[in-house]
Amino acid sequence: MRPSTRALRFAPRQCLFAIPTRSIRTPWRLPTTPRKLAALNFRPFSSTALSASFQNRRAEEIERLANETEEEILRKRARRSKRLYYGWLAVFFPATIWCFWYNTKEDESMWREKVYTPFTIMKRENVSSTAFILTIRPRLGQHQLGVNTDPYAEYWDQGTWAVKIAQPELQIARYYTPLPPLDSDKPHELRFLIRKIEDGEVSVYLDRIPVGGTVFLNGPRGMIGLQDVEDGDDILFLAGGTGIAPAIGLAYSLLERRKYEAGGPKLRILWANRRREDCLGGDSSNILAPMEATRMNRIVKELEDLQRKHSDRFFVDYFVDEEGTAIDEGKVLQVTKSMSGPSGKMLMVSGPEGFVDYFAGPKKWEDGQEKQGTVGGLLGRLRLNLDGWEVVKL
């Protein structure tokens, strides 16, 4: 019988598969198998044979996995996790180093625009039952602070300045003026006089942060420039409560940091408080009890130290509401007349918003900025008697 065309087409494949592979459906046959049956024994792979082969391989794989111990499986998982960990580390570690280098390269200053710098509270000192002094230090490296340098020197040389202290829980911030540094203060430390007010969001927040806690500062912002202050100028400062902080800062900048050929300007502070404990130890028109006369809180002590060092240029008067003393029109006129010299004259008002409004009138917002506005209040009524005095609201 002549083979058909279909049989001839499959002949090469039959020769290839016949040598290494034996038929799945029939056992191996000796070469003496009749010619008619040989075509059946060495047929090409069919779909049934291929499916059976895959099933055999799957069964062998399942059996191999079943024989593996739990320890081997855990070991493989650990190796896989380690490779994944080191892979991510190789990506993120160089990126972190680059970001750190880029930030320090761009700006090594501790103050950055729109970025709040973390500070650690180092000490808390009570001044009265409602006021306290916080001493803080920046949480930055020496490459940003410098070694044995004063990062605030340029701001003290310019005059009184302030920084923003944030309340992150309410996402608000308030300006606070630093107190001058003491000889015992360590480099980079800042001090703030804080009065706790029941409805004060930031002051209440600062009151409950313990020593070692973190606060966030942004700034600084200059409040008073000393460029125009010259020898012989007269400066009168009306301070209410914690508004004494800018007054002490101004005195420190004028008397301690700047040098004048003819002695420098004269500065007088009228400091008003509601209670005696806020200015305990300060002189007033009332006679103090013997025990109170020997005690001074921290703020009064700093003021008295400045007066002893600059007795001819620095003066402080104390006024206490509960003792019946207050800053009135008569006192302002008396002091301004005694200070009316031929040189420049500046009258500054600092304190709570109500205090500033009462003496100089409110500030105004213009073009998105807080500006001085017109002089009103008590000083506005005395403007005819204050000819030549420049009024500044802080």
C-alpha positions as CSV (number, residue, x, y, z in Angstrom):
1,M,0.0,0.0,0.0
2,R,1.3,3.4,-0.9
3,P,1.5,5.8,2.0
4,S,-0.7,8.8,1.8
5,T,0.4,12.4,1.6
6,R,-0.6,13.0,5.2
7,A,1.6,10.1,6.4
8,L,4.6,11.4,4.4
9,R,4.2,14.9,6.0
10,F,4.4,13.6,9.5
11,A,7.3,11.2,8.7
12,P,10.2,13.6,9.7
13,R,8.5,14.4,13.0
14,Q,8.0,10.8,13.7
15,C,11.7,10.1,13.2
16,L,12.7,12.9,15.6
17,F,10.4,11.9,18.5
18,A,10.8,8.2,18.1
19,I,14.4,8.1,19.3
20,P,14.3,10.0,22.7
21,T,10.7,9.6,23.6
22,R,8.6,6.5,23.9
23,S,4.9,6.4,23.4
24,I,2.7,7.1,26.3
25,R,-0.2,5.0,25.3
26,T,1.7,1.8,24.4
27,P,4.8,0.3,26.0
28,W,8.2,0.1,24.2
29,R,8.3,-2.3,21.3
30,L,11.1,-4.2,19.9
31,P,12.2,-3.5,16.4
32,T,10.6,-6.7,15.3
33,T,7.2,-5.2,15.7
34,P,5.2,-5.6,12.5
35,R,5.2,-2.6,10.1
36,K,1.5,-2.0,10.5
37,L,1.8,-1.6,14.3
38,A,4.9,0.6,14.2
39,A,3.0,3.6,13.0
40,L,0.8,3.4,16.1
41,N,3.7,3.0,18.6
42,F,5.7,6.1,17.3
43,R,2.9,8.5,16.6
44,P,3.6,12.2,17.3
45,F,2.6,13.8,20.7
46,S,-1.1,14.2,21.0
47,S,-3.0,16.7,23.3
48,T,-3.8,13.9,25.6
49,A,-0.1,12.9,26.0
50,L,0.9,16.6,26.6
51,S,-1.8,17.1,29.3
52,A,-0.6,13.9,31.0
53,S,3.0,15.2,31.0
54,F,2.0,18.5,32.6
55,Q,0.0,16.6,35.3
56,N,3.0,14.4,36.1
57,R,5.2,17.5,36.5
58,R,2.6,19.2,38.7
59,A,2.3,16.1,40.9
60,E,6.1,16.0,41.2
61,E,6.3,19.7,42.2
62,I,3.6,19.3,44.8
63,E,5.3,16.3,46.3
64,R,8.6,18.3,46.4
65,L,7.0,21.3,48.2
66,A,5.3,19.0,50.6
67,N,8.7,17.4,51.5
68,E,10.2,20.8,52.3
69,T,10.5,21.5,56.0
70,E,8.9,24.6,57.6
71,E,12.4,25.8,58.5
72,E,13.5,25.9,54.9
73,I,10.3,27.9,53.9
74,L,11.0,30.4,56.7
75,R,14.7,30.7,55.6
76,K,13.6,31.4,52.0
77,R,11.2,34.1,53.2
78,A,13.9,35.7,55.3
79,R,16.3,35.8,52.3
80,R,13.5,37.3,50.2
81,S,12.7,39.9,52.8
82,K,16.4,40.8,53.3
83,R,16.8,41.3,49.5
84,L,13.8,43.6,49.5
85,Y,15.0,45.6,52.5
86,Y,18.4,46.2,51.1
87,G,16.9,47.1,47.8
88,W,14.8,49.8,49.3
89,L,17.7,51.0,51.5
90,A,19.9,51.3,48.4
91,V,17.3,53.7,46.9
92,F,16.2,55.8,49.9
93,F,19.5,56.2,51.8
94,P,21.3,58.1,49.0
95,A,18.1,60.2,48.5
96,T,18.0,61.1,52.2
97,I,21.7,62.1,52.2
98,W,21.2,64.2,49.1
99,C,18.1,66.0,50.5
100,F,20.0,66.7,53.8
101,W,23.0,68.0,51.9
102,Y,20.9,70.1,49.6
103,N,19.0,71.8,52.5
104,T,22.1,72.6,54.4
105,K,23.8,73.8,51.3
106,E,20.9,76.1,50.3
107,D,20.4,77.6,53.8
108,E,22.6,77.0,56.8
109,S,20.7,79.5,58.9
110,M,18.4,78.5,61.7
111,W,15.7,80.8,60.4
112,R,14.0,79.9,57.2
113,E,11.0,81.5,55.5
114,K,7.7,79.8,56.1
115,V,9.5,77.0,58.1
116,Y,9.2,76.7,61.9
117,T,12.4,75.8,63.7
118,P,12.1,73.4,66.7
119,F,13.3,74.6,70.0
120,T,13.7,72.7,73.3
121,I,12.5,74.2,76.6
122,M,15.5,74.2,78.8
123,K,14.1,76.0,81.9
124,R,11.0,77.6,83.3
125,E,11.1,80.3,86.0
126,N,7.9,81.7,87.6
127,V,7.8,85.5,87.8
128,S,4.4,85.8,89.4
129,S,1.2,83.6,89.7
130,T,0.3,84.4,86.1
131,A,3.7,85.1,84.4
132,F,6.8,83.0,83.8
133,I,10.0,83.0,81.8
134,L,10.7,80.3,79.3
135,T,14.3,79.6,78.3
136,I,14.6,77.6,75.0
137,R,17.4,76.4,72.8
138,P,17.3,75.4,69.1
139,R,17.4,71.7,68.2
140,L,19.9,72.1,65.4
141,G,23.4,70.8,64.7
142,Q,26.6,72.8,65.1
143,H,26.9,73.2,61.3
144,Q,23.8,75.4,61.4
145,L,24.4,77.2,64.7
146,G,28.2,77.6,64.6
147,V,30.5,77.0,67.5
148,N,30.6,79.6,70.3
149,T,28.8,82.2,68.2
150,D,25.7,84.2,68.9
151,P,23.2,83.6,66.2
152,Y,21.0,86.5,67.5
153,A,23.7,89.2,67.5
154,E,22.7,90.9,64.3
155,Y,19.1,91.2,65.6
156,W,20.1,92.7,68.9
157,D,22.3,95.2,67.1
158,Q,19.4,96.3,65.0
159,G,17.0,96.9,67.9
160,T,14.0,95.2,69.4
161,W,12.8,92.1,67.5
162,A,10.2,89.4,67.8
163,V,9.6,85.9,66.6
164,K,6.5,83.8,66.0
165,I,5.7,81.0,68.4
166,A,3.3,78.4,66.9
167,Q,0.4,76.6,68.5
168,P,0.3,73.5,66.2
169,E,-2.9,72.1,67.7
170,L,-4.9,75.1,66.5
171,Q,-2.5,76.1,63.7
172,I,-2.0,79.6,64.9
173,A,1.0,81.7,66.0
174,R,1.7,84.8,68.1
175,Y,4.6,87.2,68.2
176,Y,6.8,87.3,71.3
177,T,9.7,89.5,72.0
178,P,12.9,87.9,73.5
179,L,14.4,89.1,76.7
180,P,18.0,90.2,76.6
181,P,20.5,87.4,77.3
182,L,22.1,87.0,80.8
183,D,25.7,86.4,81.5
184,S,24.7,83.0,82.8
185,D,22.8,82.0,79.6
186,K,24.4,79.4,77.3
187,P,25.0,80.3,73.7
188,H,22.0,80.1,71.4
189,E,19.4,80.3,74.2
190,L,16.4,82.6,74.1
191,R,14.2,83.8,76.9
192,F,10.6,84.9,76.7
193,L,8.3,86.5,79.2
194,I,4.9,84.7,79.0
195,R,1.7,85.7,80.8
196,K,-0.9,82.9,81.0
197,I,-4.3,84.2,80.0
198,E,-7.5,82.0,80.3
199,D,-8.5,82.6,76.7
200,G,-5.0,82.9,75.3
201,E,-4.5,80.0,72.9
202,V,-0.7,80.2,72.7
203,S,0.0,81.2,76.3
204,V,-2.1,78.4,77.7
205,Y,-0.4,76.0,75.3
206,L,3.1,77.1,76.4
207,D,2.1,76.9,80.0
208,R,1.4,73.2,79.8
209,I,4.5,72.2,77.9
210,P,7.0,70.7,80.4
211,V,10.8,71.3,80.5
212,G,12.3,69.2,77.7
213,G,9.3,69.7,75.5
214,T,9.4,71.2,72.0
215,V,8.1,74.6,70.7
216,F,8.3,75.9,67.2
217,L,9.5,79.3,66.2
218,N,9.5,81.3,63.0
219,G,11.1,84.7,62.3
220,P,12.6,86.9,63.3
221,R,10.9,90.2,62.6
222,G,12.3,93.6,63.5
223,M,10.1,95.8,65.5
224,I,12.3,98.9,66.3
225,G,15.2,100.0,64.2
226,L,18.1,101.9,65.9
227,Q,19.6,103.3,62.7
228,D,18.0,106.8,63.4
229,V,18.8,106.9,67.1
230,E,21.6,109.3,67.8
231,D,23.5,110.8,70.7
232,G,21.3,113.0,72.9
233,D,18.0,111.5,71.7
234,D,15.2,111.1,74.2
235,I,13.1,107.9,74.3
236,L,10.0,107.4,76.4
237,F,8.6,103.9,76.7
238,L,5.0,103.3,78.0
239,A,4.9,99.5,78.9
240,G,1.9,97.5,80.1
241,G,2.4,94.1,81.7
242,T,4.5,91.8,79.5
243,G,5.0,94.8,77.2
244,I,8.1,95.4,79.3
245,A,10.0,92.8,77.2
246,P,10.4,95.1,74.2
247,A,11.4,97.9,76.5
248,I,14.2,95.9,78.2
249,G,15.3,94.7,74.7
250,L,15.5,98.2,73.5
251,A,17.5,99.3,76.6
252,Y,19.9,96.4,76.1
253,S,20.5,97.2,72.5
254,L,21.0,101.0,73.1
255,L,23.0,100.8,76.4
256,E,24.9,97.5,76.1
257,R,25.6,96.9,72.5
258,R,25.9,100.3,70.8
259,K,28.7,102.8,71.4
260,Y,28.3,106.5,71.4
261,E,30.8,109.3,71.5
262,A,28.8,111.7,73.6
263,G,27.1,109.3,76.1
264,G,24.2,108.1,73.9
265,P,20.5,108.6,74.1
266,K,18.4,108.7,77.3
267,L,15.7,106.1,77.9
268,R,12.9,106.2,80.4
269,I,10.3,103.5,81.0
270,L,6.9,103.9,82.6
271,W,5.8,100.3,83.5
272,A,2.2,99.7,84.5
273,N,0.9,96.4,86.1
274,R,-2.3,95.3,87.7
275,R,-0.7,93.6,90.7
276,R,2.3,94.2,92.8
277,E,3.6,90.6,92.3
278,D,4.3,91.4,88.6
279,C,6.8,94.0,89.6
280,L,7.7,92.9,93.0
281,G,10.7,94.9,94.4
282,G,10.2,97.8,92.0
283,D,10.0,101.4,93.5
284,S,6.6,103.1,93.4
285,S,5.0,106.0,95.1
286,N,3.5,103.8,97.8
287,I,5.7,102.6,100.7
288,L,6.4,98.9,100.5
289,A,6.4,96.5,103.4
290,P,9.8,95.7,104.7
291,M,9.7,92.1,103.5
292,E,8.6,93.1,100.0
293,A,11.3,95.8,99.8
294,T,14.0,93.1,100.0
295,R,12.5,90.8,97.4
296,M,12.7,91.3,93.6
297,N,11.4,89.1,90.8
298,R,13.6,88.4,87.8
299,I,12.3,91.2,85.6
300,V,12.7,93.9,88.3
301,K,16.2,92.6,89.1
302,E,17.3,93.0,85.4
303,L,15.9,96.5,85.3
304,E,17.6,97.5,88.5
305,D,20.9,96.1,87.2
306,L,20.7,98.2,84.1
307,Q,19.9,101.3,86.1
308,R,22.9,100.8,88.3
309,K,25.2,100.4,85.3
310,H,23.7,103.4,83.4
311,S,22.3,105.6,86.1
312,D,22.6,108.8,84.0
313,R,20.8,107.4,81.0
314,F,18.3,104.8,82.1
315,F,15.3,105.4,84.4
316,V,12.2,103.2,85.3
317,D,9.0,104.2,87.1
318,Y,6.5,101.6,88.4
319,F,2.7,101.9,88.5
320,V,0.4,99.3,90.1
321,D,-3.4,99.4,89.7
322,E,-4.1,97.7,93.0
323,E,-2.0,100.4,94.8
324,G,-3.9,103.2,93.1
325,T,-1.1,104.4,90.8
326,A,-1.5,104.7,87.1
327,I,0.0,106.4,84.0
328,D,-2.2,109.4,83.3
329,E,-2.1,112.5,81.2
330,G,-0.4,114.5,84.0
331,K,2.4,111.9,84.3
332,V,3.0,111.8,80.5
333,L,3.1,115.6,80.3
334,Q,5.5,115.8,83.3
335,V,7.9,113.2,81.9
336,T,7.9,114.6,78.3
337,K,8.6,118.1,79.4
338,S,11.5,116.9,81.5
339,M,12.9,115.1,78.5
340,S,12.4,117.8,75.9
341,G,15.9,118.3,74.6
342,P,17.1,119.7,71.3
343,S,17.6,116.3,69.8
344,G,15.1,113.7,68.5
345,K,12.3,112.5,70.7
346,M,10.5,109.1,70.4
347,L,7.5,107.8,72.4
348,M,6.8,104.1,72.2
349,V,3.8,102.2,73.5
350,S,4.0,98.4,74.1
351,G,1.7,96.0,75.8
352,P,-1.7,94.2,75.4
353,E,-3.9,95.4,72.6
354,G,-6.2,97.2,75.0
355,F,-3.2,99.0,76.6
356,V,-1.9,100.2,73.2
357,D,-5.4,101.3,72.0
358,Y,-6.0,103.3,75.2
359,F,-2.8,105.3,75.0
360,A,-2.2,105.5,71.2
361,G,-5.2,104.2,69.4
362,P,-5.6,101.0,67.4
363,K,-3.4,100.0,64.5
364,K,-4.8,99.4,61.1
365,W,-4.6,96.8,58.3
366,E,-3.6,98.1,54.9
367,D,-2.5,96.1,51.9
368,G,-2.4,92.9,53.9
369,Q,0.0,94.4,56.5
370,E,-0.5,95.8,60.0
371,K,0.5,99.5,60.0
372,Q,0.7,102.2,62.7
373,G,-2.5,104.1,61.8
374,T,-3.3,107.5,63.2
375,V,-2.4,108.4,66.8
376,G,-5.4,108.3,69.0
377,G,-6.3,107.6,72.7
378,L,-4.6,109.5,75.4
379,L,-1.6,110.6,73.3
380,G,-4.0,111.7,70.6
381,R,-5.6,114.1,73.0
382,L,-2.2,115.4,74.0
383,R,-0.8,115.8,70.5
384,L,-0.7,119.6,70.8
385,N,1.5,119.2,73.9
386,L,3.7,116.5,72.3
387,D,5.0,118.6,69.5
388,G,8.2,117.0,68.1
389,W,7.5,113.5,69.6
390,E,7.3,110.6,67.2
391,V,4.8,108.0,68.5
392,V,5.4,104.3,67.7
393,K,3.0,101.5,68.5
394,L,4.4,98.0,69.1
